Amino acid sequence: MDTKAIGPLPSASEPAPVRPPEGRLAFDGLPAAPPPAFLLPLNPLRWSDPLRWLAAGWRDFRRAPGIGLFYGLCFAVMGWLLVTVYENAPAYTLALSAGFLLVGPFLSLGLYDASRRLERGQAPDLGHSLLAWQTCTGTMAIFGSILLVLEMIWGRASLVIFAVSFDAMPELGGSLLTLLAPENIGFILTYLGVGSLFAGLIFGISVVSIPMILDRQTDAITAGLTSLRLCLTQPGVMLLWGALITALTVLAMLPAFLGLLVLGPVLGHASWHAYRAAVGMPRADEAGPGD
């Protein structure tokens, strides 16, 4: 074989060429291909982390109270609209309220943007947060459509549960708490069981996916699979986080939804910090020179 045609072979003492890390710039100046969804590094989480995320969310709320109160008011107004719907259609109220809980991460997109700007040392801006979706319109539309379809399926499922549980719409006497009467135990268990399945699925695919799409311009499939893998590989901490979100949201809804004015944005900011703590792949703006 003519070795002159292919040039000298590297000697054993010469170092092998170093490939750029995944997500960094390649030698030719083009971005290296991001790692597959199942190879994205995930950071190990501790049981105390959810409380740290809540504390960080509270700090962000205090640093940008105007933005937080704006989104909190939006959450509260949605709750008041649900009450208005309840006056004429209680079953639809249950379906819509479940959907309200499920699509929360998508509605918190502006809060993720505010936390990201605070993290970078920039001043958060309400107008910028309202337009944050413009940086990833297509991906957000795909993911939002997935959440909407799942919410619609859950809404239909809740109506079916109502239909098979009661011969006619029960007299609620102006309060949904009437449904918790002992004679409705079959309805309660079925509703909670089916609702838990939908809530678990939504939480699993969205707990870190939407802030990840906003922050790293990741495609919807990669973001959703990464979020689901996080929940499957660290189920204990993520179950605790989901339980805290659910409990705080329910408590915030009890006093005429007024608690959402503060707890809504705090949970939104905290979800950003949960994503930043869990997903370990470095962003392009975090890669220093020579890294």
Backbone bond lengths (Angstrom), bond angles and torsions (degrees), N, CA, C in turn:
res aa  C-N    CA-C-N  psi(-1)  N-CA   C-N-CA  omega(-1)  CA-C   N-CA-C  phi
1 M - - - 1.461 - - 1.508 109.47 -
2 D 1.330 117.88 136.24 1.464 123.11 -178.04 1.514 108.82 -85.50
3 T 1.360 114.90 105.73 1.460 119.50 -178.97 1.509 112.56 -73.95
4 K 1.366 117.90 -17.31 1.457 119.19 179.54 1.524 111.23 -67.29
5 A 1.335 116.05 -27.97 1.461 118.63 -176.38 1.519 111.96 -71.78
6 I 1.320 115.51 -26.79 1.462 117.42 -177.52 1.509 112.26 -109.18
7 G 1.329 117.84 1.64 1.456 120.43 177.39 1.508 111.36 84.18
8 P 1.325 116.52 170.34 1.466 120.81 -178.31 1.520 111.23 -68.54
9 L 1.320 114.42 143.27 1.448 119.98 176.01 1.522 109.73 -80.88
10 P 1.345 118.64 145.45 1.465 119.71 179.37 1.511 110.63 -66.75
11 S 1.290 115.19 139.71 1.461 120.12 178.63 1.513 109.61 -77.38
12 A 1.328 113.78 165.87 1.465 119.13 -178.19 1.515 111.71 -64.55
13 S 1.377 116.74 -25.93 1.456 119.48 -177.13 1.519 112.58 -81.31
14 E 1.351 117.82 -15.15 1.450 120.24 -178.40 1.520 110.16 -82.12
15 P 1.346 117.58 135.15 1.468 119.30 -179.87 1.516 111.04 -68.59
16 A 1.312 115.02 147.34 1.463 119.85 177.19 1.519 109.56 -70.65
17 P 1.333 117.06 150.20 1.470 119.23 177.71 1.517 111.04 -57.70
18 V 1.332 115.55 138.44 1.457 121.44 -177.83 1.510 109.21 -95.41
19 R 1.309 117.06 125.47 1.449 121.32 177.38 1.524 109.31 -83.34
20 P 1.309 117.07 144.10 1.464 118.91 179.23 1.510 110.60 -68.07
21 P 1.345 117.71 147.06 1.459 119.65 177.71 1.515 110.96 -59.68
22 E 1.357 114.37 155.17 1.449 119.11 179.64 1.518 109.31 -61.21
23 G 1.301 117.85 135.88 1.445 122.66 178.00 1.515 113.87 89.57
24 R 1.341 118.83 -10.41 1.454 121.54 178.40 1.518 110.09 -94.56
25 L 1.323 117.36 179.87 1.449 121.50 179.16 1.518 111.21 -78.26
26 A 1.301 116.60 136.95 1.453 120.88 175.73 1.528 108.74 -77.27
27 F 1.365 117.13 173.22 1.453 120.95 -175.78 1.515 111.95 -66.58
28 D 1.331 116.99 -25.94 1.450 119.24 -178.27 1.517 112.42 -86.94
29 G 1.356 116.59 6.77 1.449 120.85 177.54 1.507 114.33 88.81
30 L 1.336 117.59 -4.79 1.447 120.87 179.13 1.528 109.20 -92.49
31 P 1.341 117.81 147.42 1.462 119.71 179.91 1.520 111.36 -63.50
32 A 1.323 115.26 134.93 1.462 119.15 175.08 1.517 109.21 -69.72
33 A 1.320 116.35 149.47 1.457 120.32 -179.42 1.524 110.07 -64.25
34 P 1.340 117.45 134.18 1.458 119.08 178.32 1.523 110.47 -65.92
35 P 1.326 117.00 153.38 1.463 119.50 179.69 1.515 110.25 -66.75
36 P 1.348 117.05 154.85 1.464 120.07 177.13 1.523 111.49 -58.21
37 A 1.347 115.03 162.46 1.460 119.91 -175.04 1.530 112.20 -58.58
38 F 1.341 117.21 -35.80 1.449 119.52 -176.68 1.531 112.94 -85.13
39 L 1.328 116.72 2.40 1.461 120.54 177.79 1.520 112.49 -113.65
40 L 1.328 118.85 -2.46 1.460 120.47 177.22 1.529 109.28 -62.62
41 P 1.319 117.59 130.73 1.468 119.22 -178.28 1.519 111.41 -68.95
42 L 1.329 115.77 136.88 1.457 122.61 175.75 1.522 108.46 -118.04
43 N 1.304 116.36 135.07 1.458 120.79 -178.77 1.529 110.53 -80.53
44 P 1.334 117.71 143.21 1.470 119.62 174.30 1.522 110.16 -67.45
45 L 1.319 116.32 137.64 1.463 121.49 -177.60 1.517 110.08 -109.92
46 R 1.322 115.46 151.73 1.460 121.81 178.19 1.529 109.39 -108.10
47 W 1.327 115.49 160.92 1.456 120.40 -178.83 1.523 111.65 -63.34
48 S 1.300 117.54 -26.63 1.466 120.40 -179.02 1.523 113.03 -82.28
49 D 1.330 117.63 -9.10 1.465 120.27 -175.50 1.535 113.59 -61.65
50 P 1.345 120.26 -42.87 1.467 118.04 178.94 1.521 113.48 -55.69
51 L 1.315 117.88 -36.99 1.460 119.70 177.68 1.524 110.61 -68.78
52 R 1.322 117.29 -35.42 1.466 119.90 176.67 1.521 110.24 -66.02
53 W 1.336 117.34 -37.94 1.468 119.46 178.83 1.524 111.00 -64.95
54 L 1.330 116.57 -39.55 1.461 119.75 177.48 1.530 111.04 -64.36
55 A 1.338 116.33 -40.81 1.468 119.41 178.16 1.526 110.64 -64.03
56 A 1.324 117.23 -41.12 1.463 120.84 177.73 1.525 110.82 -65.75
57 G 1.334 117.17 -37.47 1.456 120.44 177.08 1.517 111.89 -64.23
58 W 1.322 116.88 -38.74 1.464 120.99 177.24 1.531 110.84 -65.08
59 R 1.328 116.63 -39.49 1.473 119.55 177.88 1.528 110.77 -63.48
60 D 1.329 116.47 -42.84 1.469 119.14 178.90 1.521 111.04 -63.68
61 F 1.319 116.73 -38.95 1.465 119.82 178.15 1.523 110.83 -62.15
62 R 1.321 116.54 -41.73 1.466 119.80 -179.48 1.530 111.48 -69.46
63 R 1.330 117.72 -29.51 1.458 120.91 179.64 1.524 112.16 -78.80
64 A 1.323 117.24 -24.44 1.467 121.01 178.48 1.528 108.87 -136.09
65 P 1.346 117.73 65.16 1.473 119.44 -174.15 1.524 113.54 -66.95
66 G 1.333 117.35 -32.42 1.461 119.30 -179.25 1.513 112.18 -61.94
67 I 1.337 116.10 -46.61 1.462 120.29 179.07 1.527 110.15 -64.84
68 G 1.326 116.06 -43.95 1.453 119.35 -179.56 1.523 112.32 -61.11
69 L 1.327 117.49 -44.46 1.460 120.54 -179.22 1.526 111.35 -66.67
70 F 1.334 117.26 -32.75 1.463 119.62 177.49 1.529 110.13 -61.88
71 Y 1.334 116.55 -49.71 1.457 119.23 -179.84 1.522 110.95 -69.78
72 G 1.338 117.20 -34.90 1.460 119.72 175.85 1.517 111.90 -61.60
73 L 1.341 116.34 -38.55 1.453 120.21 177.20 1.524 110.87 -65.72
74 C 1.317 116.44 -38.27 1.474 119.78 176.65 1.525 110.48 -60.22
75 F 1.342 117.27 -43.43 1.463 120.55 178.44 1.525 110.54 -62.55
76 A 1.345 116.25 -44.25 1.459 119.94 -178.69 1.528 111.33 -64.55
77 V 1.330 117.31 -40.92 1.470 121.00 178.95 1.523 110.23 -61.47
78 M 1.329 116.66 -39.80 1.466 119.34 176.87 1.529 110.33 -60.94
79 G 1.323 116.64 -39.36 1.458 119.96 177.26 1.512 112.20 -63.68
80 W 1.328 116.53 -42.32 1.462 119.90 179.22 1.525 110.94 -65.05
81 L 1.332 116.84 -35.55 1.458 119.74 176.31 1.528 111.19 -64.60
82 L 1.351 115.81 -36.05 1.458 119.26 176.97 1.524 111.08 -62.85
83 V 1.336 116.17 -39.81 1.460 119.99 178.58 1.522 110.21 -63.17
84 T 1.327 115.94 -39.89 1.467 119.84 178.25 1.521 111.04 -62.57
85 V 1.331 116.47 -42.63 1.463 120.10 177.79 1.523 110.30 -64.06
86 Y 1.326 116.47 -36.97 1.469 120.69 -177.70 1.521 112.62 -58.72
87 E 1.316 117.61 -32.52 1.457 120.74 -176.95 1.530 111.70 -59.26
88 N 1.327 116.72 -26.26 1.461 120.39 -178.19 1.526 113.60 -113.48
89 A 1.339 117.59 -23.64 1.472 120.01 -175.56 1.528 109.71 -148.14
90 P 1.335 118.64 82.62 1.478 121.06 -177.96 1.515 113.29 -59.07
91 A 1.319 118.34 -37.53 1.466 120.22 -178.38 1.517 110.50 -63.57
92 Y 1.325 117.32 -41.43 1.456 120.16 178.26 1.520 110.63 -65.70
93 T 1.319 117.20 -30.77 1.459 120.23 178.30 1.522 111.04 -63.31
94 L 1.332 116.54 -42.81 1.459 119.68 177.81 1.522 110.96 -62.15
95 A 1.314 116.87 -42.46 1.461 120.33 -179.68 1.520 110.77 -65.12
96 L 1.342 116.83 -45.25 1.462 120.48 -178.15 1.523 111.85 -68.77
97 S 1.335 117.18 -36.10 1.459 118.94 179.27 1.516 110.99 -67.18
98 A 1.331 117.38 -36.47 1.464 119.85 175.58 1.518 109.97 -63.92
99 G 1.331 116.67 -43.46 1.458 119.55 176.93 1.512 112.28 -62.17
100 F 1.317 116.91 -36.09 1.461 121.37 177.11 1.527 111.07 -59.13
101 L 1.331 116.47 -39.83 1.462 120.05 177.91 1.525 111.46 -71.54
102 L 1.329 117.77 -34.79 1.451 121.24 -173.21 1.533 112.67 -75.74
103 V 1.320 118.14 -35.69 1.467 120.02 -175.26 1.524 111.48 -95.03
104 G 1.329 117.40 11.55 1.457 121.02 179.53 1.517 114.51 -52.78
105 P 1.352 118.98 -45.19 1.470 118.65 179.92 1.521 113.35 -58.31
106 F 1.330 117.46 -37.41 1.464 119.35 179.69 1.527 111.13 -70.13
107 L 1.332 117.20 -36.34 1.454 120.78 179.48 1.526 111.51 -70.87
108 S 1.329 117.53 -19.66 1.470 121.69 -177.81 1.520 112.84 -89.33
109 L 1.312 117.89 12.92 1.465 120.87 -176.65 1.522 111.77 -55.60
110 G 1.327 117.72 -42.11 1.455 120.47 179.74 1.514 112.74 -64.64
111 L 1.330 117.07 -32.36 1.462 120.34 177.72 1.523 110.93 -71.04
112 Y 1.343 116.97 -35.37 1.458 119.53 175.30 1.525 110.15 -61.85
113 D 1.320 116.22 -41.72 1.458 120.18 179.66 1.526 110.94 -62.80
114 A 1.335 117.19 -41.18 1.462 120.46 179.26 1.527 111.00 -63.87
115 S 1.331 117.11 -42.96 1.473 120.21 178.82 1.520 110.92 -65.17
116 R 1.320 117.19 -37.94 1.462 120.34 178.64 1.522 110.72 -62.83
117 R 1.305 117.54 -42.40 1.459 120.60 179.98 1.520 110.81 -67.98
118 L 1.310 117.88 -39.25 1.467 120.49 176.22 1.525 110.48 -62.63
119 E 1.315 116.91 -40.34 1.466 121.67 179.44 1.518 111.53 -62.81
120 R 1.328 116.84 -34.05 1.463 121.83 -179.73 1.521 113.09 -86.12
121 G 1.335 116.94 1.42 1.449 119.96 -178.96 1.512 113.77 80.50
122 Q 1.340 117.22 16.65 1.457 121.68 179.33 1.522 109.63 -101.21
123 A 1.317 115.88 156.98 1.456 120.79 179.14 1.523 109.45 -81.02
124 P 1.327 119.09 123.90 1.466 120.23 177.91 1.518 111.08 -68.70
125 D 1.307 115.90 149.37 1.454 121.72 -176.36 1.520 108.75 -135.44
126 L 1.326 116.90 133.05 1.456 120.84 -177.84 1.524 111.24 -62.01
127 G 1.327 116.95 -45.51 1.459 119.66 179.61 1.512 112.12 -60.47
128 H 1.340 116.48 -40.85 1.466 120.52 178.86 1.520 110.51 -64.96
129 S 1.341 116.97 -39.36 1.465 119.55 -179.16 1.519 111.11 -68.18
130 L 1.327 117.32 -34.65 1.460 120.30 179.43 1.520 111.83 -68.56
131 L 1.328 116.53 -25.48 1.465 120.86 -177.83 1.524 112.10 -105.44
132 A 1.335 117.41 12.00 1.464 120.24 -176.33 1.519 112.01 -60.68
133 W 1.325 117.26 -29.71 1.460 120.95 -178.11 1.526 112.34 -64.99
134 Q 1.351 118.09 -18.01 1.453 120.34 -176.17 1.526 113.14 -67.05
135 T 1.334 117.40 -21.18 1.459 120.26 -179.53 1.525 112.45 -75.94
136 C 1.323 117.45 -15.02 1.469 121.20 -178.65 1.520 108.92 -149.33
137 T 1.327 115.76 51.62 1.459 121.01 -172.86 1.527 112.33 -58.42
138 G 1.333 116.59 -50.54 1.459 120.23 -176.14 1.510 112.52 -61.38
139 T 1.329 116.91 -47.45 1.464 120.45 -178.18 1.517 111.04 -65.39
140 M 1.341 116.12 -43.39 1.458 119.29 178.80 1.524 111.09 -63.07
141 A 1.332 116.86 -37.24 1.460 120.03 178.74 1.521 110.65 -63.38
142 I 1.336 116.86 -41.61 1.465 120.67 179.10 1.525 110.51 -63.83
143 F 1.324 115.64 -48.29 1.465 119.05 -177.50 1.522 110.88 -68.34
144 G 1.339 116.68 -40.11 1.450 119.29 176.97 1.515 112.24 -61.90
145 S 1.326 116.88 -36.39 1.463 120.59 177.82 1.519 111.10 -65.20
146 I 1.336 116.13 -38.48 1.466 119.80 177.83 1.525 110.21 -61.87
147 L 1.341 116.48 -46.24 1.462 119.90 178.98 1.524 111.09 -63.18
148 L 1.321 116.54 -39.90 1.460 120.12 -179.55 1.524 111.01 -64.25
149 V 1.329 117.33 -43.08 1.460 120.45 179.31 1.526 110.81 -62.43
150 L 1.336 116.29 -43.97 1.460 119.61 179.49 1.526 110.96 -63.96
151 E 1.337 116.70 -38.96 1.458 119.91 178.37 1.521 110.83 -65.12
152 M 1.341 117.15 -39.88 1.460 120.38 178.90 1.525 111.36 -65.77
153 I 1.344 116.53 -38.61 1.469 119.83 177.15 1.529 109.94 -64.09
154 W 1.334 115.60 -42.44 1.463 119.02 178.60 1.533 110.76 -64.99
155 G 1.332 117.14 -40.20 1.450 119.71 176.96 1.521 112.08 -59.31
156 R 1.329 116.31 -43.78 1.458 120.47 177.57 1.525 110.89 -65.11
157 A 1.333 116.33 -40.54 1.463 119.71 179.60 1.530 111.02 -63.12
158 S 1.324 117.77 -39.41 1.461 120.21 179.78 1.521 111.24 -65.10
159 L 1.336 116.95 -36.03 1.466 119.98 177.18 1.521 111.14 -67.60
160 V 1.334 116.62 -37.44 1.464 119.82 177.09 1.526 110.01 -64.31
161 I 1.335 116.60 -41.20 1.464 120.05 178.44 1.523 110.16 -60.99
162 F 1.322 116.12 -42.53 1.461 119.45 176.43 1.519 111.07 -59.39
163 A 1.336 115.94 -44.99 1.461 120.32 -174.51 1.518 112.13 -64.51
164 V 1.343 117.25 -39.35 1.466 120.00 -177.62 1.526 112.24 -83.88
165 S 1.331 117.02 -14.21 1.465 120.20 -177.88 1.522 112.87 -92.53
166 F 1.335 116.72 -26.91 1.458 120.31 -176.69 1.528 109.26 -131.95
167 D 1.333 114.98 139.33 1.461 119.50 175.36 1.521 111.03 -69.25
168 A 1.323 116.42 -31.61 1.463 122.46 176.96 1.520 107.71 -145.58
169 M 1.322 116.16 165.45 1.455 119.97 179.92 1.527 110.02 -60.17
170 P 1.336 118.61 121.70 1.467 119.95 -177.37 1.517 111.77 -66.62
171 E 1.335 115.00 151.93 1.451 120.27 175.52 1.528 108.06 -78.64
172 L 1.325 115.99 112.63 1.466 120.12 -174.10 1.517 112.48 -94.43
173 G 1.313 117.55 -9.44 1.463 119.29 176.20 1.509 113.84 61.20
174 G 1.325 117.34 28.94 1.464 120.14 176.56 1.510 114.12 85.21
175 S 1.333 118.51 5.09 1.460 120.18 -178.21 1.518 110.32 -142.11
176 L 1.331 115.71 129.80 1.459 120.38 176.05 1.527 111.63 -66.99
177 L 1.344 117.04 -19.12 1.461 119.99 -179.79 1.529 111.65 -64.57
178 T 1.331 116.98 -17.47 1.455 120.16 177.18 1.522 111.22 -61.70
179 L 1.320 116.56 -27.75 1.465 120.47 179.06 1.518 112.50 -65.11
180 L 1.346 117.06 -18.15 1.459 120.98 -177.85 1.528 112.13 -84.57
181 A 1.312 117.87 8.61 1.465 121.14 178.79 1.524 110.27 -62.28
182 P 1.343 117.52 148.64 1.482 120.46 -176.41 1.522 113.48 -56.06
183 E 1.330 118.32 -32.56 1.467 119.11 -178.44 1.528 112.59 -69.17
184 N 1.321 117.59 -11.74 1.466 121.55 179.47 1.528 112.05 -102.55
185 I 1.327 117.12 22.62 1.459 120.06 -174.74 1.519 112.13 -61.31
186 G 1.344 117.94 -35.74 1.461 120.05 178.26 1.515 111.62 -62.38
187 F 1.328 115.40 -45.04 1.464 120.07 177.63 1.522 110.83 -61.55
188 I 1.326 116.62 -44.03 1.463 120.87 -177.02 1.523 111.10 -60.87
189 L 1.339 116.58 -48.24 1.461 120.04 -177.71 1.530 111.46 -65.40
190 T 1.336 116.25 -41.31 1.465 119.07 179.28 1.517 111.22 -65.59
191 Y 1.309 115.91 -44.77 1.469 120.57 -178.69 1.529 110.75 -62.16
192 L 1.334 116.35 -46.02 1.467 119.85 -179.77 1.528 111.36 -66.40
193 G 1.331 116.74 -38.54 1.461 119.52 -179.20 1.516 112.48 -64.94
194 V 1.336 116.39 -50.15 1.461 120.01 179.46 1.525 110.76 -66.63
195 G 1.327 115.75 -41.78 1.461 119.00 178.96 1.514 112.66 -61.82
196 S 1.329 116.89 -36.27 1.464 120.48 179.47 1.523 111.28 -65.38
197 L 1.340 116.12 -37.35 1.461 119.29 178.26 1.531 110.80 -62.32
198 F 1.330 116.56 -46.98 1.457 119.86 179.78 1.526 110.96 -66.61
199 A 1.320 116.67 -43.19 1.460 119.95 -179.30 1.523 111.02 -63.09
200 G 1.351 116.77 -41.38 1.454 120.12 178.05 1.513 112.51 -63.02
201 L 1.331 116.66 -40.63 1.461 120.63 179.05 1.528 110.68 -65.44
202 I 1.323 116.85 -47.20 1.466 120.51 -179.90 1.524 110.45 -62.39
203 F 1.326 116.07 -45.42 1.460 119.75 179.92 1.520 110.53 -62.16
204 G 1.332 117.07 -42.07 1.456 120.38 -177.22 1.510 113.67 -62.15
205 I 1.339 117.57 -40.25 1.469 119.10 -176.14 1.526 113.24 -90.18
206 S 1.339 117.80 -9.25 1.470 118.56 -173.95 1.513 115.08 -123.29
207 V 1.332 118.62 -2.47 1.465 119.11 -172.27 1.524 112.47 -60.75
208 V 1.336 117.90 -34.89 1.472 119.52 175.85 1.518 112.46 -126.75
209 S 1.334 117.50 -0.16 1.463 119.38 -171.30 1.526 113.28 -71.64
210 I 1.338 118.49 -43.35 1.463 119.75 -176.01 1.521 111.83 -68.41
211 P 1.346 120.32 -46.53 1.464 117.21 173.45 1.531 113.08 -62.08
212 M 1.314 117.03 -29.92 1.463 120.69 177.57 1.526 110.95 -67.72
213 I 1.331 117.16 -41.05 1.461 120.70 177.20 1.526 110.26 -63.63
214 L 1.325 116.75 -43.76 1.459 120.90 179.55 1.523 111.48 -63.53
215 D 1.315 116.57 -41.93 1.456 121.69 -171.20 1.518 113.52 -81.24
216 R 1.332 117.89 -36.78 1.456 121.17 -170.22 1.523 113.58 -121.94
217 Q 1.330 116.98 4.92 1.463 121.00 179.43 1.529 111.66 57.13
218 T 1.321 116.17 35.90 1.456 121.98 179.41 1.522 110.15 -76.23
219 D 1.331 117.04 149.05 1.461 119.37 176.79 1.521 109.58 -72.36
220 A 1.327 116.10 160.43 1.460 122.08 -172.92 1.528 112.17 -62.39
221 I 1.333 117.65 -39.38 1.463 120.56 -177.52 1.526 110.53 -66.71
222 T 1.329 116.50 -46.83 1.468 119.97 179.26 1.516 111.02 -60.85
223 A 1.329 116.76 -43.73 1.464 120.31 -179.20 1.528 110.96 -64.43
224 G 1.333 116.93 -44.70 1.454 119.76 -179.34 1.518 112.64 -65.36
225 L 1.334 117.24 -41.46 1.464 120.68 178.86 1.527 111.23 -67.70
226 T 1.322 116.79 -37.39 1.466 119.61 177.58 1.519 110.61 -64.03
227 S 1.326 116.35 -43.26 1.460 120.54 178.46 1.524 110.95 -62.44
228 L 1.328 116.55 -44.31 1.467 120.23 179.60 1.521 111.23 -65.30
229 R 1.326 117.35 -39.71 1.466 120.63 179.38 1.522 110.84 -64.93
230 L 1.335 116.65 -35.82 1.460 119.87 177.27 1.525 110.45 -61.24
231 C 1.332 116.98 -43.69 1.460 120.62 -178.94 1.527 111.78 -69.09
232 L 1.332 116.92 -34.00 1.465 119.91 -178.48 1.521 112.41 -77.71
233 T 1.322 117.54 -31.88 1.468 120.40 -178.09 1.524 112.88 -87.24
234 Q 1.337 117.17 -22.70 1.463 120.70 179.05 1.531 108.74 -133.75
235 P 1.331 116.56 61.93 1.471 119.64 -171.42 1.522 114.08 -66.21
236 G 1.320 117.44 -33.41 1.461 119.51 -176.47 1.515 112.46 -61.73
237 V 1.332 116.46 -54.49 1.467 120.62 -178.27 1.520 110.73 -64.58
238 M 1.336 117.07 -39.61 1.465 119.45 -177.79 1.532 111.15 -71.25
239 L 1.332 117.82 -33.88 1.460 119.58 173.66 1.518 111.08 -64.18
240 L 1.325 116.13 -40.69 1.463 119.98 176.77 1.517 110.52 -62.08
241 W 1.330 116.43 -42.73 1.465 120.26 178.99 1.525 110.85 -63.46
242 G 1.320 117.20 -44.32 1.449 120.31 177.79 1.522 112.35 -63.18
243 A 1.335 116.75 -38.97 1.464 120.22 178.83 1.524 111.07 -65.65
244 L 1.333 117.22 -39.78 1.462 120.46 177.95 1.524 110.97 -64.28
245 I 1.339 116.87 -43.51 1.460 120.00 178.91 1.527 110.65 -60.87
246 T 1.340 116.32 -45.46 1.458 120.58 -178.59 1.525 111.37 -63.85
247 A 1.341 116.47 -47.98 1.460 120.14 -177.04 1.528 111.45 -63.43
248 L 1.327 116.68 -45.06 1.469 119.70 -178.87 1.527 111.16 -67.15
249 T 1.328 117.27 -36.88 1.463 119.92 178.84 1.520 111.11 -66.08
250 V 1.334 116.62 -43.32 1.467 119.68 178.69 1.524 110.54 -63.01
251 L 1.321 117.56 -43.83 1.465 120.72 178.21 1.526 111.20 -61.78
252 A 1.336 116.17 -39.26 1.464 119.88 -179.51 1.520 112.05 -67.87
253 M 1.339 117.40 -25.95 1.455 121.31 -178.73 1.526 112.66 -82.47
254 L 1.334 117.79 -20.08 1.459 120.10 -173.85 1.530 113.28 -65.62
255 P 1.345 120.73 -47.57 1.471 118.49 -179.96 1.523 112.40 -80.86
256 A 1.336 116.67 67.90 1.472 122.09 178.26 1.521 112.02 56.83
257 F 1.329 117.38 32.23 1.465 124.00 177.64 1.535 112.60 67.24
258 L 1.327 117.90 8.20 1.469 120.18 -177.15 1.521 111.66 -69.57
259 G 1.325 117.44 -27.34 1.457 119.60 179.11 1.510 112.93 -63.92
260 L 1.349 116.85 -21.95 1.458 120.33 179.01 1.515 112.39 -68.51
261 L 1.312 117.89 -18.73 1.472 120.19 177.88 1.523 110.94 -57.87
262 V 1.326 116.41 -34.97 1.470 120.66 -179.19 1.525 111.27 -108.95
263 L 1.330 117.08 -49.26 1.461 119.32 -175.38 1.522 112.38 -66.58
264 G 1.322 117.58 -32.26 1.461 120.01 178.31 1.515 112.43 -58.09
265 P 1.341 118.25 -57.14 1.465 118.97 179.01 1.524 113.71 -66.44
266 V 1.328 118.12 -32.96 1.468 119.80 178.20 1.529 109.89 -61.90
267 L 1.328 117.05 -44.00 1.464 120.18 178.27 1.523 111.28 -65.91
268 G 1.340 117.08 -35.44 1.458 119.64 176.92 1.522 111.68 -63.36
269 H 1.329 116.51 -48.31 1.463 120.13 177.36 1.528 110.94 -61.79
270 A 1.331 116.81 -41.21 1.465 120.56 -178.81 1.526 111.03 -63.60
271 S 1.326 117.17 -34.81 1.460 120.10 179.02 1.523 111.29 -64.69
272 W 1.333 116.83 -33.45 1.465 119.84 175.00 1.524 110.05 -62.10
273 H 1.321 116.63 -44.55 1.469 120.09 -178.52 1.529 110.94 -69.38
274 A 1.330 117.22 -30.25 1.469 119.39 174.72 1.519 110.07 -63.41
275 Y 1.317 116.72 -44.44 1.473 120.47 177.70 1.521 111.50 -61.94
276 R 1.318 118.15 -45.21 1.465 121.31 -177.65 1.525 111.66 -65.53
277 A 1.332 116.45 -31.72 1.461 119.91 179.37 1.520 112.03 -78.26
278 A 1.331 117.35 -27.87 1.459 120.07 -171.62 1.517 113.88 -91.86
279 V 1.327 118.23 -39.67 1.462 121.78 -173.93 1.525 108.65 -95.36
280 G 1.338 115.41 120.20 1.454 119.52 -170.03 1.506 116.48 -96.45
281 M 1.345 119.97 -5.50 1.454 120.59 -178.15 1.520 109.87 -65.54
282 P 1.345 119.56 126.07 1.463 120.41 -178.53 1.513 111.98 -67.28
283 R 1.319 116.29 141.68 1.451 121.54 174.66 1.514 109.85 -78.52
284 A 1.324 114.70 161.65 1.465 119.84 -179.97 1.512 110.97 -63.27
285 D 1.340 118.00 -37.27 1.461 119.83 -178.18 1.516 112.37 -77.20
286 E 1.341 117.80 -5.63 1.454 121.11 176.89 1.524 111.90 -98.01
287 A 1.303 118.47 -7.47 1.459 121.62 -179.10 1.514 109.69 -82.64
288 G 1.310 114.61 106.16 1.445 118.81 -178.23 1.519 111.09 -73.81
289 P 1.330 118.04 166.74 1.459 120.62 178.88 1.501 111.62 -64.47
290 G 1.305 113.60 132.92 1.453 118.67 177.78 1.500 113.63 83.01
291 D 1.402 117.63 -1.13 1.460 119.57 178.36 1.516 110.17 -67.11
